[in-house]
C-alpha cells in the first residue's frame, strides 16, 4: 500500500483514499488519470473490492486501455474480464450478456453513423417521404437527440404536422431496426437503461456486484448517462466521479455540466476534493487560464498553480489579415524548431475548421510538414467498411445495411431497379433483404452463393484467418489491387487482418461477432500517427486531452472565438470561455495568441474586434506585437513582409481594450426606437465606424456609430 500512495500529493492522496462516494474536481494537468487508476489499485490491494466487483467508465477506448495498462503495472492482477470501458462499450457488453431480456438477437448488429443514415434513408424511401422536405440527416439527428434524452417515439411531444411526421419516422425506424436485429449507438445506452429500469432482479444483481463505480470525465456525461449510473449504484455502493466543470465543452453532444452539482446534492457530498496542482504548464499560462475562466458564473471553483517556474510571457500578435497571421505562425514555428522544439511539439488551434485553409497553405508553401488531427478514421475508410460489411454478412445474413453496402460491390450487375424490386418484395413479405434475395432467382444467386460459401469456409479458422479469407474471397483485394491508386487501400485491408489478430490476443472473446462489435465502437476513435514529426493542426475541441510544448491559438476575434452562435444559447458564452480555458491549458512552455483585423472566411471578408477573451488576460502576462506596416487593408490581398519573426515587429503594445469605443462588445444598450439590445461587433474606422446591435425582438441592426442614438444600460 505504501508504494501506491507514497508519490501522491496531499490532494491526490485524499481523493484516492476517499471513504465513500466522492466528486473529484481535477484541474487540467493535475494527474486525473493517475488518481483514478491508483484509486482502483488501492481498493483492490486493501481488499475493499475484487477486480470483478468494480466498474470504471471512460469516454474513449484509448483512455480505458491506458487505465488497464497502468493498473497492471501497479498490481500483479489479470485485468481480463474487468468492467472497464466506455459507456457504449459497457452497454454493449450488458446487452450481449442479457440479449433475451433486452429483446435482441444474440448476434445483434451495431450501426455506426453512416450505416444508421442508410437505415434512415430506407425508412423514408419505404414511406415515400419527400427527402427535400425531410432531410435524412436531420431525421437521424432528431432520432438520436430523443434517444439520448431517454425518449422513445411514443414519449416525444409533437406540436405540429412537421414534428408529428418526424415522430412517425422515428417509430418506423425503431420497428425496422427491431426486425433486422440492429442497434445504433444511442440505442445501446437507451436499451441498457430500459433493461435495468424494468428488470428489478437484474438491476439488483449488478448493484450487488459493483460496489465501486468510478467515472472519468464526469463533466461530459449526458442526462441519460447520469440516470444509467444512478440505476447501477446500489445503496451500499460508492460512486467516485472525476471531472472538471471548467473543461465541459460538449454541450452540443448532450453533455450536462450540471450533473456535477446534481451528484453532490443527490449523494450528500458536502464539497468536492480539488486537484489544483498542475504538472504540465508554467505559471504564466496557468495565471492566464485562471483569469479567463474566473469570468464564468456558477463554477464549483478552483485556481491552478505550479512550482515549475514562471516561464516566458504569452505572445500576442495582431495581424492585418489572416494571410499575415499565417505567415507569422510559419516564422515562429520555424524559429522554435531551430531553438530545439520538434514540429510535433507545436500545435495550431482554431475555433472553426474553415480557418485551417490559409494556415495549411502557408505551411505547405514553407515546406513545413503538418498533420490535420482528426482526419478520416481507419474504420471509416471505404475499403474497411466494405470488408466489415462482408464479415457481418458472413456472421449474420439478416443485416440489411451490410447487404446494401456490398451486394453490388465489386460490381456484379445488380442495378437500382433490381434493388428497388427486391426491397419491395422484402417489405411486402416482412423479411430481410437477404431472405428475399434467397428467393429472387438467378440475378442474386451468385451473391447468395458467395456469402454462404464464406460462412461455411471460415468455420473453425482463427479470427485473423477469417478476416483474411473473407477479404480475399469477396473480391475486394483483387479489385483494389487493379485500381490505379489502390496500393494504400490494399495496405489498409491487410491492416484489418492485423487489427483482428491484435483483438484476438487482447480480448476476452476472440470471435468474429465480438470483433465486429469492437470495430463499430472503435469507428469514433482516433489517435495521432506515431513518430511523425509534423506540426499538429486541430480545432480546440479536438485538442481536449492533449498537450504540447508550444501552442498557437488563432482567430481570437469576436464572432469567431467566441463564436457568433454562442449568443443564441443560454450557456453559450460560458461554454466558449471554457473552450478558451481548454485551449490555453494545452500549452506547457509557450503560448501564442493571434487575431486578424480582417479575415476571409466562408467566402466573405470579415472585420471583427479582438476577442473579449484577450481582454480578460492580465496585461502583465502578455507581450504584444503587430507588424510595423500592418493596418486594415482595403482588399484581402496579403501584406508582403520580408521577415515576420516577432523580434522584427515593433514591440509596442497593441491596445487590447478599445478605449475609444463607447460600448464594450457584449454590453447592454438601449435604443429609443428598438428598445434593449446587446452590442455584437464594430467595423470600419473614423467617421465610417459602424456598430452592430442585436435586439431580441427584431434581430441584428447596424448603425453609423456617430448617429446610433444608443445609451448604456446598467
PETAZI-V862093 format. One record per pair of residues at least 24 apart in sequence whose C-alpha atoms are under 6 Angstrom apart, sorted by the first residue. I is the first residue (numbers start at 0). J is the second residue. Records with the same first field share a line. If there is no record, write none. Layout:
BEGIN
I = J / J
END
This chain:
BEGIN
10 = 274
19 = 237
20 = 237 / 238 / 239
21 = 239
22 = 240 / 241 / 271
23 = 241 / 271 / 272 / 273
24 = 242 / 243 / 272 / 273
25 = 242 / 243 / 274
26 = 274 / 275
28 = 277 / 278 / 279
29 = 274 / 276 / 277 / 278
51 = 81
52 = 208 / 209
53 = 209 / 211 / 212
54 = 82 / 83 / 212
55 = 83 / 212 / 213 / 214
56 = 83 / 84 / 85 / 214
57 = 84 / 85 / 215
58 = 85
59 = 85
90 = 187 / 188 / 191
101 = 194
104 = 180
107 = 180 / 181
108 = 181
109 = 181 / 182 / 183
110 = 183
111 = 519
142 = 169
146 = 185
147 = 185
148 = 223
149 = 223
192 = 227
206 = 231 / 232 / 233
210 = 236
211 = 236 / 237
212 = 238
213 = 238 / 239 / 240
214 = 240
215 = 241
216 = 241 / 242
217 = 241 / 242
218 = 242 / 243 / 244 / 247 / 256
219 = 254
220 = 254
221 = 253 / 254 / 255
245 = 577
246 = 577
248 = 574 / 578
275 = 303
276 = 303 / 304 / 305
277 = 304 / 305
279 = 587
280 = 587
281 = 308 / 309 / 310 / 588
282 = 309
283 = 309
287 = 616
288 = 580
290 = 616
291 = 615
295 = 573
312 = 620 / 621
313 = 590 / 591 / 621
314 = 591 / 621 / 622 / 623
315 = 591 / 592 / 593 / 623
316 = 593 / 623 / 624 / 625
317 = 593 / 594 / 595 / 625
318 = 595
319 = 595 / 596 / 629 / 630 / 631
320 = 595 / 596 / 597 / 598
321 = 595 / 598
322 = 637
325 = 358
327 = 643
330 = 644
342 = 532 / 533 / 534
343 = 532 / 533 / 534
344 = 547 / 548
345 = 534 / 547 / 549 / 550
346 = 534 / 535 / 536 / 550
347 = 536 / 550 / 551
348 = 537 / 538 / 539 / 551 / 552
349 = 538 / 539 / 553
350 = 538 / 539
368 = 533
369 = 533 / 534 / 535
370 = 535
371 = 536 / 537
372 = 536 / 537
378 = 522
393 = 450 / 454
397 = 431 / 433
399 = 432
463 = 496 / 499 / 500
466 = 496
467 = 496
539 = 582
546 = 585 / 586
547 = 586 / 587
548 = 586 / 587 / 588
549 = 586 / 589 / 590
550 = 586 / 590
551 = 591
552 = 592
553 = 593
554 = 594
555 = 594 / 610
556 = 607 / 608 / 609 / 610
557 = 607 / 608 / 609 / 610
606 = 682
614 = 655
623 = 652 / 653
624 = 650
667 = 712
668 = 710 / 711 / 712
669 = 709 / 710
670 = 709
END
